Amino acid sequence: MIELAAARAGEISLAEKFATEYDRNPPSTWWMQNRHLPVARAALAMGRGRPAEAIAYLRVVNGDTSWMGNDPASLDGLVPAYLRGQGYLQLGQGKEAAAEFQRLIDHPGIVVNSPFGALARVGLARAYMLRGDTAKARAAYQDFLTLWKDADADIPILQQAKAEYAKLE
């Protein structure tokens, strides 16, 4: 799990160290081989700026992107959908990104305690911007800003979202 956290935090060299160790000594469990490691490798690919590679790793986890057959509160659901959405954003594929972020938002009981639930709203707003739908982007930003109205003002994603939203006004 540390390699996933390291990759998401931008500590690419630390994440690569763990990935290399897994390549040398592969874990024996099915879940680690077929779920956790592909997600960790996808996060690492995103950290390296290779979103298409990340999306390819995530197809191994659940190729049809239908994650409700898996445990959505685990790496099988939230993280792959969020990473796929981020990858599609980086590739400029707004329609695909919006579908991934909406997948998270459509399950509020699952994402209520996950940062991915709130962050999916920013991703959705950005996806709508890629599609040229400023009305939907504005609504998604408003949803996020309402959720985070009491958050510390110096949180980078909050500052970014506020700045992006202000450009729509």
MOQUIVEN-V713552 format. One line per field, one symbol per residue. phi: phi as a letter, one per 20 degrees, with the letter a starting at -180 (. if undefined). burial: b if it has 24 or more other C-alpha atoms within 12 Angstrom, else e. A space follows every 10 residues. Layout:
BEGIN
phi=???
burial=???
END
This chain:
BEGIN
phi=.fffffffen efffffgfff ffffcffeef fffdcfffff fffffffemc ffffffffff fbgemeeffe efedffcfff ffffgfffgf emdffffgff ffgfffcffe egddffffff ffgfgfffff endffffgff ffgffffdfd fgfefgffff fffffgfef
burial=eebbbbbbee ebeebbebbe eeeeeeeeee eeebbbbbbb bbbbbbbeeb bbbbbbbbbb bbeebebeee ebbbbbbbbb bbbbbbbbbb eebbbbbbbb bbbbbebeee beeeebbbbb bbbbbbbbbb eeebebbbeb bbbbbeebee eeeeeebbee bbebbeeee
END
